[in-house]
């Protein structure tokens, strides 16, 4: 076997393109992965992790095609670790470990409820940024937005402690609550609706928006509706519909979905 060498260097787009010419027997290229990496590089979110670009003893590229393609696509020079001279058989052992998910990445950064937060961030951005309820987020996107949405982890921790009292799944509840609170001119009133009334059922009487909302959501849960993005988005809109009545001082005796379903593809208006 040839001598194995290691080197950390800045890989320019033209160099990456030349190395890709040695990519003669690699796994099928995934364009979505290249776009994800290239976007991170363009936005300055790409981090050096020392995960190497690997060449075997014949000079063939055996690992790193997606990263190199992203360098070419982004046009950005990127610092990378490069290993040369690996045994021909080494390719069979590359990438056999578990892939680190967004939940994993949040956990190693000290967030307690990584899996929940990873599913909540896209919903919060749909509500506050208008990105679409079905938008897909990469691991790096989730980590980035958790740094933007201050206090979201604390709110989720509190909701998790009361998870058995929630009228719906934790993710849509926490996302609706956080977005409403971020947009509220009276956070105390928002807390009262989402915690004291909707969860703890304190002070609920006939006509209370929180009571109507809670009954509606519990009915959906018992009906075993599908647990997908559209279902979560509909739950969020139901939560905000009740909240809107509450902030407007209106009664609500019975909540029903609009004819044709909740308008998940329309711009969401959150009461101030």
N, C-alpha and C positions, 0 to 999 in steps of 0.2 A: 504494500500500500504506500502511496506517496505521502510525503510529510505533510501533516495538517498545519495550516497557518491561520492565524486570526488577525483581523485588522478592523479598526473603526475608522470610517472615512465618510466624507460627504459625497453622495452619489448624485451626479448631475443628470438631467433628463437624457442627454445624448449617450452617456455612459450606460444608463439603464436600458436604453434601446439596443445598444450593442450586446449587452449581457442577455437580453431576451432572445437574441439570435441563437443562443446556446440552449434554449428551452425546447429540447427536441422530444422529450418523453416525460411530460408532467401531467398532472390531473387536469380535467376540463376546466377552462377558465370561467369564472363566474363574474359577468359584467357588473352585477349589483354590488359585489364585494369591491371591485375596482372603483366604482363610483363613490362608495362609502369612504374608502381610504383616500381617494383623490380630494374629496370634499374636506376631509379633516386636514389634509396637507395644505390646501388652499386657504383654509380659515385659520391656520396656525395652531390647530388642536392636536396635530400628530405628535406623539411623544416617543422619544428614543427609549426602547425597552431592552436593547441588546439581543433581541430575538434575531438570529443571523439570516443573511442571505447565504444559501449553501450551494457550493459547487463540489462535484465529485472528482475523483482522481483523473478523470478524462476531460475535465473542464466543463462538463455539462451542468447546467442549472438544475438543481433538484428540489429547491425550495425557495420561494420568494417571488414567484411570477406575479402575484396580485399586487404586491407592494411595488415592484418595479414598474408594472403597467400604470399604477397610480402616480408614480413619479413622472412618467412620460405624459400622462393625461393632465396632471396638474401643472406641469412645467416648473415645479419647485425642486430645488436641490435639498436633499434630505440626508441627515446623518444616519448611517446604518453600520451594523456590525457584519463583516463578511468573513466567511469561513471557506477555505479551499482545501482540496485534497482528501475529501471524505471517501470512504469505501463506496463502491458502486451500489452495494446492498443497503446503504444508509437511507436511501430514499424510501424504502419500505417501512422504516421506523419513524419517519417524520410525521408530525401532526397526529399521533395516535392517542394523545392525551385528551382529556375533556376540554372543550372550548369554554373559556371564561365568559360568562354572560354579563349582562348589565347588572343583574342582581348581585353577582359575584363581585363586580367592580365596586359597587356601592358598599358592600359588606366590608371589603378590605379598607375602605375609606372611613369606616366607623359608623355607617348607617345601620341601624338595628334591623329595620324591616326592608331589606333590599328588594325582595321580590314584589312586595306591594308598591313600593315607590317607583320601581321600573314600569309598572303598569299604570300608575297614576300620572306620571309626568306628561305622557302624550295627551291625556284627557285635559289636564290643566292648561296645556298650551293651546289645545283646541278652543277652550273657553276664553283664555286671555289673549291669545295671539292669532286666533283664527286659522290654524293650520289644517283643519279638517279632522273629523273624529277618527278617521281610519288611517291617519298618517303613521308611517313606520319610522321608528327611531333606532339608530345604532347604539351600541354600548357607549361610545364616546359622547353621543348626543345626550343620552340620559344623564351621564355624569356631569356634563356641562350645565344642563338645565337645573340639576339639583343644586348647583352652586348659585344659580340665579334666584330660584324660588326659596327665599329665606323663610324659615319657620315651617316649611312643609313637613319635614321629618318629625317635628314636635307634635304637629296636628295629627299626623298618622299614628304616632305613638299613643296619643290620647284616645283616638278612635279604636285602635287595636285593643286597648284595655276594656273598651265597652262593646267589643265586636258582637257579643251575644245579644246585645240589646238593639243593634242596628236593624232598621227595617229593610235593608238591602245589603248588597255586597259592599265591602269596605272601600274598594277603589272608586266607584262612582260617588259614594257618599263623601269621601275625603276630598275628591277633586271638586265637587260642587261647593262644599263648605269652604275650601281654601280660596277658590275663585271668587265666591261671594264676599268673603272677608276682605280679599285684596281690593275689591271694587267698592266696598261699603264706606259710607260716611258715618256709620254708627256701628263699629265692630261689636260693641256690647249687645246690641239688638240682634246682630247676626249670630253671635254665640248663643243667645237665648233661644233662637229658633232652632238652630242645628243641634244644640246639645240638650238644653233644659227641656224643650218641648218635643222635638222629633225623636230624641233618644231616650231621655229620662221620663218623658210623658208628664211633665209637671205642668199643672194649670190648664190642661186641655179640656175644652168643653165642646158641645155640638156647634159646628160652624168654624172651629179653629182650623186654619189651613194646615197646620202640622198634623192634626188628627186625620184629616182627609187624605193627606199625602201618605201618612204612615199606613193607613188602611189599604190604599191603592197599591203601595209597594209590597206590602206583606201578601196581598193577593197575587201579585206577579210571582213572588218567590214560591208560593205554594203551588202555583201553576207550572212550576219548573220550566220557565222560559229559557231559551238558549243563552249560554254564557259566552257571548261574542261581543265584538266592538260595537255593533249596532245596538245590541240589547243594553250594554252599559251606557251608551250615549242617550238612549231613550230614558233610562233611569235617571241620568243626570238632569235631563230636561224636565222630568216630573218633579224632581227635588226643587229645581229653580222655579217651576210654575207655582208650587206651594209657597216658596219663599217670596215670590213676587206679590202674591195675595197678602201675605203677612206684612210686608213692608208698606203696602198700600193701605193697610188697615181694613181689608175686605174680608168678609166671611167666605168660607168654602166648605160646603157640606159633603159634596161628592166629587172626587177627581176622576175624570175619564180621559183617555187618550184622544187626541184630535182625530177626526175622520181621515183615514189614510195613514195614520200613525204619527208619531212625534217627528217634527221637521228637523231631522238630524243633519241635513245638508244645507240648512239655512244658517245665517249668521245668528249667533246666540247673543241675546240681550240680557245682561245681568243687572238687576236693580242696584242703584247706588246707595 
